[in-house]
Amino acid sequence: MIQRVQSIWLFLAALTLFLVLILPVLIIHGAPGDLTFQIGGIYEKVNNISQKTESFTALFGATIAVGLICLANIFTFKNRTLQKRIILLTIVLILALAAWTASYAMQIPRLSAGFTLSAGAYLPVLSLIFCALAIRGINKDDQLIRSADRLR
């Protein structure tokens, strides 16, 4: 049953969480230089040289942990109820990561000057959609097994 569709959705959810680590969440354009907010920290680009000005190690580690939970959940395919519970936990953790990221973003000093949301801002939403699709695939597996049990 590892080749079921929920394994693909869980893999894509983990992949999007890992992509959040390298893609910028928002970019602030300003006079001295551009600020790029990523999960790993804030990078300032002055004279085409990017330099890290602030680091978010705990947020970076938590994002890796949630991605690994999502990836490891693929291998719990024999226990569908446990797999659904872990996906629900993952959804809660992704929402918490999004709130944590937003709280860090609100503390950026030049945020009021104007910013542009980048791809990293939308990836947690995509990851939530993939988790919801994985739950839907697990529910379809449950229905298939129940209908096969009725035929016996």
ABEGO torsion letter per residue (X at the ends): XAABAAAAAAAAAAAAAAAAAABBABBBBBAAEBBBBBAAEBBBBBGGBBBBABBBAAAAAAAAAAAAAAAAAAAAAABAAAAAAAAAAAAAAAAAAAAAAAAAAAABAAAAAEBBBBAAAAAAAAAAAAAAAAAAAAAAAAAAAAAAAAAX
